[in-house]
Amino acid sequence: MAFPQTAADAQGSRHRLARRLAVLLGLSLASPALGETSGAAPMPPATATVEALDLSLSPECRVPGSKLYTLARLKAVKAALKEKRPIHVLSIGSSSAGLGASASYPVKLENALEQALPDVQIEVEARGLPGEVASGAGERLRSMVAEMEPDLVVWQVGTNDALARVDIEAFGEALDESVQWVKSHGIDIVLIDPVFTESLADDAYYTQMVRTVQDVARREAVPLVHRYAAMRFLSTQRTTEAHMLGRHFRLNDLGLRCMAEHATRAITLSLLQPDAAKDAGKIDPSKIDPNKTDAVKTDHATSETTKSDPTQTGTPGSGPAPALKQP
């Protein structure tokens, strides 16, 4: 159930998040860049049986937080923010380069990140990654990362492997190794799991592939954007845009914009994750509401996981943090 929300409400939520980042990272995030206005209408309270939508997102992209992301620390990005230097992002995957609407995704991601982190220079470079992780795409990813040396990798992963019906165990092992390699070089990584399509909603193999991406993110303690769950939720909403899929797996312009917003939300909230045990008490996980406070979900804020349905998601644990990349 979606609740009425003015532009001021959404901008106010972004303002609170930016201010929280400013306090945490010692940045000067200017409020005028957020375009905050006054006179916002009060939001009706959520019912006990319906999870509130994340109202920081555009109305047509709103989903509950548990169907949107799981969070983990982003130490390399946080280090870049503290050092007040540009953040270099490498976006890879099937929607990161190409013709038509897909070609606009990197720009949408960069714009969304710049809006969420005003006064911070964001540089997004996109590369396509044809083929399957289980059959060599992971090696090509390593070459791209070694060449660019980004602070953050945003990786759309799993759809090509699922369409090719690769061995799931081999896929999981290859993905795990690639994520470990990226982390070992002091680079942060955010995973985006496979797209949702109604034709495969009941396909046991496809949903197992989605769960495998979730398992790797949890095991390696990296943030995950639940694209499958978010798109599935949006496909059930009666909006003028219908659901955000073209035929089969082609995302339209709206779908790419929503994915950019969802990835940005996961990144900015992950920046608020405590760095060490001594900081763990700064955020009370029992009092978190992304629509009413600038606090964010801790590592176990969405820990309830339903194994039979990849739309029911959990949050990776914190795990050991990789060494920071030297500037």
Secondary structure, DSSP 8 states (H G I E B T S, - for coil): ------HHHHHHHHHHHHHHHHHHHT----GGGGT--S---------TTS--B-TTS-GGG--BGGGTEE----HHHHHHHHTT--EEEEEESTTSS-SGGGGGHHHHHHHHHHHHSTT--EEEEEE---S-GGGTHHHHHHHHHHHH--SEEEEE-SHHHHHTT--HHHHHHHHHHHHHHHHHTT-EEEEE-----GGGTT-HHHHHHHHHHHHHHHHHT--EE-HHHHHHHHHTS--TT-SSB-STT-B-HHHHHHHHHHHHHHHHHHTTS-SSGGGGGGS-GGG--TTT-S----TTTT----TT-TTS---------------
